[in-house]
Amino acid sequence: MFKNLTQKQIEIVKKILDKFPSLIDVEMKYDADPWVIALAAEMANRSQKTLFQVKRLIVTEEARRGNKVRIPLVSDDFSIESIDVISMFRIEGWKF
């Protein structure tokens, strides 16, 4: 599923890259990490039109490693929880 970019996401990506410029590799043509975090941050801060609270989080295989700039470190800074795929399976009750 692809979502159109919003002005708010662009603003959040600018904040992310101002604070964490090493999150992206400038040699890569495409780097989605800041956009994934921006989408989650925007959605988490949007007023919800549901009967129950929806929790927004990021599923990633990147792990926290000290102060290395990766999705978990940056998402924490934006108050977005990140989990790995196995944790998602457990939360969702998936069994294989």
PEPE-V496104 format. One line per field, one symbol per residue. phi: phi as a letter, one per 20 degrees, with the letter a starting at -180 (. if undefined). psi: psi as a letter, one per 40 degrees, with the letter a starting at -180 (. if undefined). Layout:
phi=???
psi=???
This chain:
phi=.ddffdfffffffffgffecfefddffefcbegfffffffffffeefedcfcfdeebdebefdfcmdffcggfffgfdldfcceffffgffemfcc
psi=hiiiiidddddddddddddgdediheeidiheddddddddddddeihifieihhhhihhieiihgbehhidddddddefhiiiidddddddefhh.
